[in-house]
Amino acid sequence: MRVITGIAGGRKLKSPSGDGVRPTADQVKQAMFNILQFDLEGRRVLDLFAGTGQLGIEALSRGAREAVFTDSSRSSVELIRQNLSLCRLEGAGRVLKTDALSYLSRGERFDVILIDPPYDAGLYTAVLEKINSVDNLNEGGIIVCEARAGTALPEMKPPYRKLREKTYGSVKICLFTKDAV
């Protein structure tokens, strides 16, 4: 597991031991960031269910101004801090040990929200509904959901809408945006 490009490009990230965290495969991460490449510079990013922090770190490496990382696991929070330090990005990242739904309830807004929960936890609907109701995304922002291929993700209510969905082997990436009101 490594940072693909940007100021921390090529740096290897620490991986968790055991099966508790499922890092995003490099091929899927590359496809995801090819889609986001023009939407990161100077932006504020939220990495929900951050695990190792690799998605938010990739965003920071590619020019995001700030990334907030949330995870409910103490070991994941420590791993994210270590990976930010390895990439010399500690100053641009805020790491919080918290439940994703509780954090979203705070009402902070972001330009990009990365959602990659444990596949079988059944959290997609609750998280997308919470973002919709609290309104955590800035106008024109992007939500990226990573899910197991074949997983039906819910539609969002206006001004949110699905942009596209693409499958990469056993993984599906679904993008949503928020239109101007």
VMD Tcl script that draws the C-alpha trace (Angstrom):
set ca {
  {0.00 0.00 0.00}
  {1.52 3.29 -1.14}
  {0.70 6.88 -2.02}
  {0.31 6.96 -5.81}
  {1.30 10.52 -6.70}
  {1.73 14.07 -5.48}
  {4.03 15.44 -2.79}
  {4.04 12.11 -0.90}
  {4.01 9.97 -4.06}
  {5.73 6.60 -3.75}
  {5.76 6.57 0.06}
  {4.76 3.25 1.58}
  {2.04 3.39 4.20}
  {1.82 1.18 7.24}
  {-0.79 -1.56 6.96}
  {-2.86 -3.03 9.75}
  {-2.26 -6.51 11.06}
  {-5.21 -8.88 10.91}
  {-8.51 -8.63 9.07}
  {-10.04 -5.63 10.85}
  {-9.27 -3.13 8.07}
  {-9.65 -3.65 4.31}
  {-7.44 -1.12 2.52}
  {-8.58 0.06 -0.92}
  {-6.71 -1.76 -3.70}
  {-4.23 0.42 -5.65}
  {-6.13 -0.13 -8.93}
  {-9.41 1.11 -7.40}
  {-7.66 4.00 -5.63}
  {-6.01 5.03 -8.93}
  {-9.39 4.98 -10.73}
  {-11.03 6.95 -7.91}
  {-8.38 9.67 -7.94}
  {-8.34 9.85 -11.74}
  {-11.99 10.88 -11.42}
  {-11.23 13.38 -8.62}
  {-7.98 14.78 -10.01}
  {-9.36 18.24 -10.85}
  {-11.53 18.47 -7.72}
  {-8.86 18.27 -5.01}
  {-6.61 21.32 -5.22}
  {-7.23 23.51 -2.16}
  {-10.29 21.49 -1.13}
  {-11.49 20.23 2.24}
  {-11.79 16.41 2.38}
  {-13.54 14.07 4.83}
  {-12.31 10.46 4.98}
  {-15.03 8.52 6.84}
  {-14.17 5.02 8.09}
  {-10.58 6.01 7.34}
  {-8.87 2.74 8.38}
  {-5.27 3.40 7.35}
  {-5.97 6.92 6.13}
  {-4.75 6.10 2.65}
  {-7.62 7.82 0.78}
  {-7.38 11.09 2.69}
  {-3.58 10.97 2.52}
  {-3.77 10.50 -1.25}
  {-6.06 13.55 -1.44}
  {-3.61 15.62 0.65}
  {-0.69 14.44 -1.47}
  {-2.57 15.64 -4.57}
  {-3.20 19.13 -3.21}
  {-6.19 19.02 -0.86}
  {-5.92 21.81 1.72}
  {-7.16 19.77 4.68}
  {-8.40 16.27 5.45}
  {-10.41 15.09 8.42}
  {-10.06 11.39 9.17}
  {-12.66 9.57 11.28}
  {-12.59 6.02 12.56}
  {-14.08 4.38 15.62}
  {-11.08 2.06 16.14}
  {-8.30 3.23 18.43}
  {-5.72 1.17 16.48}
  {-6.87 2.68 13.16}
  {-6.61 6.21 14.58}
  {-3.04 5.50 15.67}
  {-2.22 3.97 12.26}
  {-3.59 7.05 10.46}
  {-1.44 9.33 12.63}
  {1.64 7.22 11.87}
  {0.90 7.29 8.13}
  {0.38 11.06 8.14}
  {3.73 11.41 9.89}
  {5.47 9.08 7.39}
  {4.17 11.31 4.59}
  {4.99 14.54 6.47}
  {1.36 15.63 6.23}
  {0.47 15.84 9.94}
  {-0.29 19.56 9.77}
  {-2.94 19.09 7.07}
  {-4.76 16.19 8.70}
  {-7.09 16.06 11.68}
  {-7.65 12.53 13.06}
  {-10.69 11.80 15.22}
  {-11.70 8.65 17.05}
  {-15.44 8.86 16.53}
  {-18.43 7.17 15.00}
  {-19.12 8.40 11.43}
  {-22.81 9.20 12.01}
  {-22.04 11.16 15.19}
  {-19.36 13.12 13.41}
  {-21.63 13.97 10.46}
  {-24.22 15.28 12.94}
  {-21.79 18.09 13.87}
  {-22.67 19.72 10.55}
  {-19.18 20.46 9.20}
  {-19.08 20.92 5.43}
  {-16.64 19.47 2.95}
  {-15.83 19.62 -0.76}
  {-15.08 15.89 -1.03}
  {-16.41 13.10 1.20}
  {-14.83 9.64 0.90}
  {-17.01 6.81 2.23}
  {-15.51 3.32 2.56}
  {-17.17 1.48 5.48}
  {-16.79 -2.22 6.20}
  {-18.68 -3.74 3.27}
  {-21.09 -5.86 5.31}
  {-21.83 -3.31 8.05}
  {-24.95 -1.99 6.29}
  {-23.94 1.65 6.82}
  {-24.33 3.13 3.32}
  {-27.99 4.11 3.66}
  {-27.58 5.63 7.13}
  {-24.48 7.61 6.14}
  {-25.91 8.96 2.87}
  {-29.19 9.86 4.58}
  {-27.28 11.66 7.35}
  {-25.23 13.65 4.81}
  {-28.46 14.50 2.99}
  {-30.30 15.66 6.11}
  {-27.42 17.50 7.80}
  {-26.12 18.84 4.45}
  {-22.39 18.14 4.92}
  {-21.36 18.74 1.30}
  {-20.61 22.11 -0.28}
  {-22.33 22.96 -3.58}
  {-20.56 21.24 -6.46}
  {-18.82 18.89 -4.03}
  {-18.37 15.17 -4.60}
  {-19.18 12.13 -2.47}
  {-17.28 8.96 -3.37}
  {-18.64 5.66 -2.05}
  {-16.66 2.44 -2.34}
  {-18.76 -0.70 -2.05}
  {-18.73 -4.34 -3.02}
  {-19.84 -4.79 -6.64}
  {-23.53 -5.65 -6.68}
  {-24.32 -3.60 -3.57}
  {-27.34 -1.38 -4.18}
  {-26.61 2.11 -2.92}
  {-29.56 4.37 -2.12}
  {-30.48 7.43 -4.14}
  {-30.04 10.78 -2.42}
  {-32.66 13.52 -2.22}
  {-32.21 16.82 -4.11}
  {-30.12 18.89 -4.26}
  {-27.96 15.75 -4.12}
  {-27.85 13.39 -7.09}
  {-25.89 10.42 -8.40}
  {-23.25 11.35 -10.97}
  {-22.07 7.90 -12.00}
  {-21.28 4.40 -10.93}
  {-18.49 2.14 -12.18}
  {-17.37 -1.36 -11.28}
  {-13.72 -2.40 -11.03}
  {-13.64 -6.17 -10.57}
  {-15.26 -6.90 -7.21}
  {-15.51 -3.21 -6.19}
  {-17.97 -0.50 -7.17}
  {-17.33 3.23 -7.00}
  {-20.40 5.48 -6.87}
  {-20.21 9.28 -7.10}
  {-22.78 11.79 -5.91}
  {-22.76 15.58 -6.13}
  {-24.70 18.49 -4.71}
  {-26.26 20.89 -7.19}
  {-26.60 24.62 -6.59}
  {-29.94 25.52 -5.03}
}
mol new
graphics top color blue
foreach p $ca { graphics top sphere $p radius 0.5 }
foreach p [lrange $ca 0 end-1] q [lrange $ca 1 end] { graphics top cylinder $p $q radius 0.2 }
display resetview
